[in-house]
Amino acid sequence: MTTRRDFNRLKGQVMRGQARGFGMSLVGGETVRRELGAVDDKVAAKIVQNAIKPLVGIVRKEWRSAIKSARTGGRRTRFHRRYGGISLRSALAKNVRSRTPSGSGKKILRGYVSLGGGASKHGKRGEAVTNAAQAWWFEFGTAPHDLAKGSRRSGRIQLGGARHPGTRPSTSVRARMKRLEARALRFFEAAVQSGLASGGERIKADEVKRLFGGGAR
């Protein structure tokens, strides 16, 4: 008779096998692939997890930096006035959040960076609330649109009220992530090699900086 413990043990084996396979699919060196394929599945899964974790932080830092460097005008905006001088760039950057992989179940490879909006704390200035669409505005720009509450439209013709001319794109998140791709793959392979040498020990911050060239926290 199969028990829940047996099922969980089998599920863990499957997930660890997936983690090993994922790692081997990203490693180009034949020797590294062979060594990763030869170690115990628990150690292999831990090595892959430990290679992913720093990359999550690196991507989060790069995304935040891209938003903070958005080219904007010097005028105070409605967002500034509403939230006591907090800039939209700063609030959006704080809402770039991440999750690193953990355990040996369904979260074994669940590492990601996302921007979903929400409240962010800014010290004595308090909180600011953003939404993901605002990051889209920075990345793709905006079309001309109505501003005034009393604006009336007939089809595509505005009959009254203030009109915003639209904005140009002011960030380059997609381009920065694309440029990061090759370095990230090189780092992943180097991190797997480091994990094989240490038996699956977690990579320390100074080692992350050395392997990635100073581009991580």
N, C-alpha and C positions, 0 to 999 in steps of 0.2 A: 504494500500500500504506500503510495507516494504522500509524504507529509509536506506541510508548508515549508518546513526547513529544507527539505530536499529540493523543492521548487526554487527557493531563494538561492540555494547553493548553485543550482543549474543556471539560474538567471545571472548570477555573479560571474560564472565562467564564461557565459556568452558575451556579457558586457566587457569583460576584460579582454576577450578575444577581439572584440570590435575595436577596443582602444589600441591594441597592438597593431591590428590591420590598418587603422587610421594613421598611426605613426609611420608604419612602413611605406604607406602610400605617399608620404611627404618627404621621405628621406631618399636622396639620390645615390649616395655612396653604397656600393654593393657590400663592403665590409660591415658598415654600420647596420645595414638591413639584415645581414646574416646574424650579427651578434644580437640584435634586438629580437630576432625570431628564435634565438636559442635560449634566452633567459626564461625563468619562471614567469607565468602569465601575470601574477600579482606584481612582480617587480617591473615587468614590461609596462603594465598599465600605469604604475606610479611614475615611471620615467617619462611616459608620454604626457601625463597630467602635469608634471613638473616643468615640462618644456612649454606647455600651453599657458600656464599661469602668468609668467612674466610678459608674454605677448599680449595678453588681455590688458595688462597695465600700460604697455607701450602704446597700444591702439587707443586706449582711453585718453592718455596724455596727448597724443597727436590730434585727436578729434577736438579736445578742449582747446588746444593751442590754435587750431584752425579757426574756431569760432571766436576766440578772443582777438584774433588778428583781423577780424572782419573790417573792411574799409567802410567807415560810416562818417556822416557829417558831424560837425561839432555842436549842432544845435541840440538843446534839450528836447526830448520827446515826451509824448504822453506817458510812456512807460516810466521814464525818469521821474516825472511828476507824481505818478501814482505810487511809486515805491521808494520815495525818499532819496532819489539820486542814484539808485542802483541801475546799472546799464543792462540792457537786454542781452548784450554779449556775455556779460559776467554771469547773469542768471541762467542763461542757456548752457553755458560751459559747465556750471555746477551740476546741472541736471544730466550731464553725460555720465551714465553709471554703468557698472560692470558686474559680472558674475563669473567666478572661476570654477572649474570643474572640481568635483569632490566625490568621495566615496567610491563604491564599486557597483552601484546600481545605475538607474537611468540618468543620474547626474555626472556620470564618470567622464563624459566629454562635453558637458554643458558649460562652455565658456563663451561669453559674448559681451559686447558693448552695445548699449542702446541709449536713445534719447527719447523719453516718453513725455517729458514735461512734468509739471507739478511744482510744489513749493520748494524753495531753496533758502537756506539761512545765510545771512550776510553780516554777521556780527551785530554791532550796535545799530546798524541801519535796519535790522529786522529781516523780514522775509519778502521774497518776490515770487510770483506765480507765472509760469510760462507754459506753452504747449508746443508740441513737436512741429506744428505748422510754421512757427516762427523761424525755426532753423531752415525750413524749406525756403522761406522768403530770402534768407541770407544767401543760400546756395544757388537759387534759380532766379532771384529777383521777383518783382511784382508788376502786374499790368496796371495801367491807370485805373483809379477807383474813386468812388465817392467818399467824402470825409464827414460832411455835415449830417446831423441827425435828421434834418428836415429835407434832405435831398429827395427829389422826385424824378422818376425816370419813365419814359415812354419808349418801350423797345430798347434800343441802344443809345437813345438820346437823353442826356441829363437836362432836366428842366430847371433845376435850382440847386443851391448849396455849393459848398467848396469841393474842389476836385484835386486829387493827388495825381501827379504825373507818372507815378510808378517808380520803381527802383531797379538799378542794375544788380546783377549778382555781385556779392561782396565777400564770399568765402570760396575756398577751393577744396572742400573736404574730400570729394571723390578723387581728385587728382593727387592729393597728398596720400591717400590710402593706396592708390595704385603705385605710387613711387615707393611706398613702404613694403610692398609685397615681396620683392626679391630679397631684401634684407631680412624680412621676417622668416622666409624659408631657410635662409642660411643660418639664422639664429636657431631655428628649430632643430636643424640637423646637429649643430654644435652643442645644443643643450641635451639632445639625446645621447651624443657621445659622452658628454660630461656625466650624465646619469648612469650610463653603462659603466663608466670608470668608478663611480662612487657607490654602485649597488642600489641606485634609486633614491639617494639622498636629495633633499630639496636644494635647489640652486640658490646660493646666497646673493644678496644685492650687488656686492662688488664683482661677483662672477658674471651676473647678468650684464652689468655695465661693460665689462671686458668683452664678453661675447657679442654684444650688440653695438659696441662702439660708443657707449655713453648715452644711448638714446632711451634709457628706461629709468623708472623710479623704483 
